[in-house]
């Protein structure tokens, strides 16, 4: 396959390019900096892109967007989080729709944040969206693919959970404290945490590119969600340290800001990968113990 990838410099994008090339596929990274050989420059804010370089591609994976948990959610940061996803996705899809030889499939990133804070409710792709800033961002993000859908491109909205990787993402930020024996549950610890290992996330994207039955929302998460307390205990065990120092909710809100803490750390999301498993996908890391052992 010839696969176009946006957000290729991010945690998932870098690993995806590597796996695609290992398996013999041709990759076309879209980049905002001056392009190197094999790359294509684009600037959604201008907007500008060399559409001819996308002609005849088989699939597109859209991962573009500024980091959600990298900074406090100031009003300007919230605008950047929304616009970097919605505007770039809309521009990309309008470009794809205008091609003479369009791709068969677009895998466009989304997140389980679309479900909001749902307590113990078991969530699938059929569950209604929730409320909150992240839910609104994800709804607008998914709606921005309309131009590609309108011309018959198979569009999959990849609703990704917390991605576990040793270098990058939420796990990498927590590891130093846990290795010092200073880790523990966040807030009450009873909130559900849905996750996926990086290698399963990449395998899921490759599966979706080739599995023609998948269209619309698809949850990319392990079939074994766990509570935040269970996660802290598993991570402590993996690094051979106690994990009993609880971080109170008020402290998290003071450091991260109330909205970010409530929606990204303290929210409860018990999500199942129903459509992935129904389509025949097999997770390598089905338990948190397996995932952490492989990573650490």
C-alpha positions as MATLAB code, in Angstrom:
seq = 'XXXXXXXXXXXXXXXXXXXXXXXXXXXXXXXXXXXXXXXXXXXXXXXXXXXXXXXXXXXXXXXXXXXXXXXXXXXXXXXXXXXXXXXXXXXXXXXXXXXXXXXXXXXXXXXXXXXXXXXXXXXXXXXXXXXXXXXXXXXXXXXXXXXXXXXXXXXXXXXXXXXXXXXXXXXXXXXXXXXXXXXXXXXXXXXXXXXXXXXXXXXXXXXXXXXXXXXXXXXXXXXXXXXXXXXXXXXXXXXXXXXXXXXXXXXXXXXXXXXXXXXXXXXXXXXXXXXXXXXXXXXXXXXXXXXXXXXX';
ca = [
       0.000    0.000    0.000;
       0.900    3.629   -0.427;
      -0.108    5.364    2.818;
      -0.201    9.092    3.570;
       0.352    9.989    7.242;
      -0.257   13.306    9.000;
       1.085   13.866   12.510;
       4.042   11.708   11.547;
       6.362   13.307   14.111;
       4.181   12.339   17.082;
       4.362    9.277   19.309;
       1.955    7.189   17.229;
       2.982    8.660   13.873;
       6.673    7.819   14.246;
       5.948    4.227   15.203;
       3.357    3.856   12.456;
       5.789    5.006    9.759;
       8.373    2.552   11.047;
       5.947   -0.382   11.000;
       4.580    0.470    7.570;
       8.084    0.575    6.117;
       9.094   -2.654    7.871;
       6.140   -4.386    6.224;
       7.073   -3.100    2.778;
       4.538   -0.309    2.364;
       5.322    3.062    0.789;
       4.840    6.005    3.133;
       4.106    9.654    2.373;
       4.482   11.763    5.544;
       2.811   15.178    5.427;
       5.001   17.666    7.313;
       4.820   21.368    8.121;
       8.587   21.912    8.165;
      10.685   21.921    4.956;
      10.196   18.400    3.550;
      12.917   15.807    3.192;
      13.023   13.168    0.450;
       9.743   11.272    0.308;
       7.864   13.826    2.429;
       5.201   16.313    1.321;
       4.811   19.800    2.785;
       1.420   21.001    3.942;
       0.165   23.884    6.033;
      -3.505   23.586    7.057;
      -3.472   27.096    8.517;
      -2.599   28.686    5.128;
      -4.106   26.398    3.783;
      -1.695   24.849    1.275;
      -0.740   21.369    0.105;
       0.615   19.684   -3.015;
      -2.499   17.657   -3.784;
      -0.869   15.953   -6.769;
       1.451   14.113   -4.364;
      -1.575   12.394   -2.836;
      -3.013   11.113   -6.120;
      -3.250    7.329   -6.208;
      -2.557    6.721   -2.528;
      -4.304    3.665   -1.077;
      -4.916    4.941    2.430;
      -4.539    7.985    4.652;
      -3.924    8.073    8.401;
      -4.709   11.436    9.966;
      -3.033   11.951   13.358;
      -2.531   15.723   13.332;
      -3.213   17.777   16.467;
      -1.355   19.551   19.291;
      -0.886   17.671   22.560;
      -3.890   17.579   24.874;
      -2.114   17.046   28.187;
       1.118   18.947   27.561;
       0.002   22.295   29.041;
      -2.702   23.781   31.243;
      -5.904   24.513   29.361;
      -5.813   28.273   29.026;
      -8.423   29.736   26.664;
      -5.794   30.041   23.912;
      -4.606   26.466   24.471;
      -8.156   25.145   24.177;
      -8.565   26.987   20.889;
      -5.292   25.430   19.637;
      -6.407   21.932   20.687;
      -9.683   22.315   18.801;
      -8.501   24.138   15.705;
      -5.377   21.984   15.164;
      -7.680   18.986   14.843;
     -10.823   20.268   13.189;
      -9.281   22.670   10.660;
      -6.519   20.285    9.551;
      -8.948   17.374    9.226;
     -11.445   19.408    7.217;
      -8.726   20.709    4.889;
      -7.257   17.232    4.405;
     -10.667   15.709    3.623;
     -11.577   18.461    1.167;
      -8.237   17.829   -0.571;
      -8.852   14.079   -0.730;
     -12.354   14.619   -2.077;
     -10.939   16.700   -4.928;
      -8.478   14.059   -6.117;
      -8.975   12.169   -9.355;
      -7.650    8.939   -7.830;
      -8.858    8.993   -4.249;
      -7.743    6.714   -1.405;
      -9.951    3.803   -0.449;
      -9.763    4.522    3.270;
      -9.106    7.342    5.733;
      -8.275    6.464    9.327;
      -8.841    9.709   11.206;
      -7.808   10.043   14.832;
     -10.314   10.693   17.580;
     -10.311    9.737   21.260;
     -12.396    8.022   23.925;
     -12.720   11.493   25.423;
     -15.853   11.690   23.272;
     -17.671    9.623   25.924;
     -17.015   12.078   28.759;
     -17.028   11.063   32.435;
     -19.307    7.990   32.630;
     -18.618    6.314   35.979;
     -18.970    2.512   35.852;
     -20.961    2.467   32.591;
     -19.602   -0.028   30.052;
     -19.062    1.889   26.828;
     -19.009    0.697   23.213;
     -19.113    2.450   19.859;
     -22.920    2.520   20.185;
     -22.750    4.608   23.367;
     -23.840    8.232   23.084;
     -21.244   11.000   23.322;
     -20.775   12.621   26.707;
     -20.267   16.200   27.790;
     -17.250   18.405   28.444;
     -14.538   20.103   26.420;
     -12.890   16.905   25.167;
     -16.223   15.415   24.132;
     -17.038   18.542   22.131;
     -13.586   18.519   20.507;
     -13.962   14.873   19.479;
     -17.456   15.405   18.078;
     -16.259   18.332   15.945;
     -13.123   16.388   14.962;
     -15.139   13.437   13.688;
     -17.669   15.667   11.916;
     -14.812   17.367   10.030;
     -14.374   14.275    7.820;
     -17.692   14.876    6.042;
     -16.098   15.829    2.697;
     -14.281   12.479    2.454;
     -17.375   10.530    3.457;
     -19.503   12.403    0.913;
     -17.411   11.103   -2.026;
     -17.422    7.489   -0.834;
     -14.076    7.196    0.964;
     -14.323    4.667    3.795;
     -13.754    6.767    6.903;
     -12.901    5.287   10.300;
     -12.833    7.449   13.430;
     -10.171    5.871   15.631;
     -11.236    6.561   19.221;
      -7.955    5.931   21.003;
      -7.530    5.399   24.746;
      -4.388    6.288   26.737;
      -1.469    4.891   24.740;
       1.157    3.130   26.842;
       4.714    3.735   25.667;
       7.981    3.939   27.566;
       9.055    7.053   25.650;
       6.244    9.530   25.375;
       2.653    9.848   26.493;
       1.140    9.673   29.961;
       3.053    6.599   31.085;
       6.447    8.181   30.389;
       5.477   11.182   32.535;
       4.533    8.932   35.459;
       7.459    6.516   35.327;
      10.096    8.684   37.067;
       7.925    9.090   40.167;
       6.976    5.419   40.282;
      10.611    4.371   39.926;
      11.401    6.511   42.972;
       8.615    4.851   44.930;
       6.588    8.071   44.892;
       3.757    6.883   42.662;
       0.218    5.957   43.509;
      -3.446    6.374   42.589;
      -4.716    9.712   41.339;
      -7.765   11.173   43.004;
     -10.180    8.556   44.346;
      -8.555    5.789   42.306;
     -11.943    4.251   41.580;
     -12.252    5.925   38.179;
     -11.955    3.586   35.202;
      -8.908    3.898   32.971;
      -8.973    2.586   29.413;
      -5.637    2.041   27.720;
      -3.857    0.433   24.764;
      -0.214   -0.474   24.229;
       1.601    1.375   21.471;
       2.235   -1.799   19.484;
      -1.462   -2.744   19.624;
      -2.415    0.789   18.574;
      -0.193    0.511   15.490;
      -1.471   -2.983   14.698;
      -5.028   -1.668   15.018;
      -4.358    1.057   12.445;
      -2.846   -1.462   10.016;
      -5.814   -3.791   10.561;
      -8.300   -0.998    9.851;
      -6.485    0.019    6.658;
      -7.014   -3.465    5.267;
     -10.323   -4.517    6.878;
     -13.014   -3.130    4.611;
     -15.885   -3.894    6.975;
     -14.824   -1.251    9.485;
     -16.334    2.189    9.014;
     -17.348    4.939   11.421;
     -16.323    4.974   15.099;
     -13.905    2.280   16.291;
     -12.588    2.100   19.858;
      -8.834    1.510   20.057;
      -8.407    0.250   23.604;
      -7.517   -2.920   25.454;
     -10.410   -5.275   26.270;
      -9.282   -5.085   29.911;
      -9.907   -1.596   31.329;
      -9.017   -1.182   34.999;
      -9.377    1.338   37.770;
      -6.756    3.967   38.398;
      -5.832    2.233   41.679;
      -5.348   -1.071   39.855;
      -3.198    0.643   37.260;
      -1.015    2.272   39.936;
      -0.584   -1.072   41.682;
       0.377   -2.796   38.415;
       2.858   -0.070   37.503;
       4.427   -0.173   40.966;
       4.796   -3.923   40.688;
       6.367   -3.585   37.228;
       9.096   -1.243   38.531;
       9.442   -3.122   41.845;
       8.395   -0.178   43.995;
       5.470    0.522   46.320;
       2.701    2.604   44.767;
       0.729    3.868   47.736;
       1.177    7.649   47.668;
      -2.224    8.902   46.569;
      -2.403   12.248   44.758;
      -5.552   14.044   45.993;
      -7.946   15.507   43.456;
      -7.516   19.085   44.750;
      -3.745   18.811   44.298;
      -4.181   17.609   40.715;
      -6.538   20.478   39.986;
      -4.084   22.973   41.474;
      -1.218   21.721   39.326;
      -3.016   20.888   36.069;
      -6.007   23.196   36.231;
      -9.504   22.055   37.183;
     -10.814   21.325   33.692;
      -7.808   19.334   32.493;
      -7.582   17.351   35.733;
     -11.303   16.547   35.790;
     -11.528   15.486   32.138;
      -8.163   13.832   31.521;
      -7.087   12.346   34.864;
     -10.125   12.029   37.106;
     -12.764   11.150   34.502;
     -13.992    7.557   34.475;
     -14.176    5.815   31.080;
     -14.745    2.059   30.924;
     -14.481    1.483   27.189;
     -14.536   -1.776   25.229;
     -13.082   -2.404   21.719;
     -16.261   -4.100   20.526;
     -15.915   -3.436   16.804;
     -12.188   -4.228   16.680;
     -12.740   -7.651   18.231;
     -15.822   -8.367   16.108;
     -13.738   -7.656   12.986;
     -11.219  -10.324   14.000;
      -8.484   -8.181   15.525;
      -6.378   -9.878   18.200;
      -4.697   -7.825   20.916;
      -1.141   -8.811   21.819;
      -1.288   -6.991   25.158;
      -4.615   -8.065   26.617;
      -3.710   -7.342   30.245;
      -1.923   -4.443   31.908;
       0.672   -6.838   33.288;
       1.569   -8.084   29.803;
       1.740   -4.557   28.429;
       3.954   -3.183   31.183;
       6.227   -6.226   31.126;
       6.801   -5.751   27.393;
       7.438   -2.024   27.773;
       9.600   -1.996   30.886;
];
